[in-house]
Amino acid sequence: MTVLSGNPSEKESITNANSLRGFEVIDEVKAEIEAYAQRLSHALISLYSFNATNPQDPSLDPAFAAILKTKCPSLTNNPNVTVPLDFTTPYGLDNKYYQNLQYSRGLLTSDESLMTSASTVAIVSNFARQGEVWANKFAGAMVRMGLIDVLTGSDGEIRKNCRLIN
């Protein structure tokens, strides 16, 4: 069982024992939304304090990092600075995110890590080449998520932190 701050995770929560149907869809959709939808991110640790050896993430395209540094001059100047996670089409919903990854222009370290495994590189390459394939996968995930029953009234709860039960 996964425990965060003394609380079981969403999937293992006793309160969800009768409603576990659909978690795999939620996980897939969450990954799809985080990967594709127009998002904002706080200034990057990977620009200034990646690790003891490299202050900047060495997997990041240096030209892209320079652009990011103009948007996020320092983590200490303004921790509320945000930048779009997809610089190519920040207000669009498309496969450009994957094309950016192929040029080492993933904003987050977790984005860049998609290019480190043969299985995920194949997915990235496929989606980068075939926007229609990505769009169909994304649409299918949205439809499946729409079929998940929502708990209401005393059967459900509004979470203060989505990963923890209240």
Salt bridges, closest charged atoms under 4 A:
GLU10 OE1 - ARG159 NH1 2.44
ASP27 OD2 - LYS11 NZ 2.43
GLU28 OE2 - ARG144 NH2 2.63
GLU34 OE2 - LYS30 NZ 2.78
ASP61 OD2 - ARG105 NE 3.12
ASP149 OD2 - ARG21 NH2 2.73
GLU157 OE2 - ARG159 NE 2.69
